[in-house]
Amino acid sequence: MRNVASPSMSESLSYALSRYGKQQSESVIIKTTKAIYFESFVSIVHYRLAEYAR
């Protein structure tokens, strides 16, 4: 009985873990992309302001 239940249990557990890991990595990628865009935006604005102030 335990032998039959064990594979499905581990399968569902690994599935849940992989889904969770995928969501986590996707959110990390999104956060990193947003941070990069924000940094470049800030640097462009800063550069333009410095040019304008001259």
N, C-alpha and C positions, 0 to 999 in steps of 0.2 A: 504494500500500500504506500509506504513512504517513498519507495523507488519510483512509483508512477507519478507521485505529486512533485517530486524533487525537480525534474527537468523543467516543467512548466513554471514552477516558482522561480527558478533561477533565470529562465528566459524572460519572464515578465519583469523581474528585477533589473536585469541587464538592459532591457528595452527602456524601462523608466529612467535608468541612469543615463543611457545614451541620449534619450530625448532631453533630459535635464541638461546634460553637457552641451548638447547642440544649442539649446536656448541660451545657455550661459555664454558660449563662444560667440553666438550671433550678437548678443547684446554688447559684449566686449568690443566686437568689431564695429558695431554701430557707434558706440561711445568714442572709440578711437578715431573713427572717421569724422565724427562731429567735432572732436577736439582739434584735429588737424585742420579742418575747414575753418574753425573759429580762430585758430592761431594764425593762419594765412590771412584771414580777413582782417584781424587786428593789425598784423604787420603791414598790410597794404594801406590801411587807413592811417596808420602811424607814419608811413613813408609819405603819403600824400599830404598829411598835415605838416610834416617837416619841409616838404617842397614848397608848400603854400606859405609857410612862415618866413621863408628866405626873402 
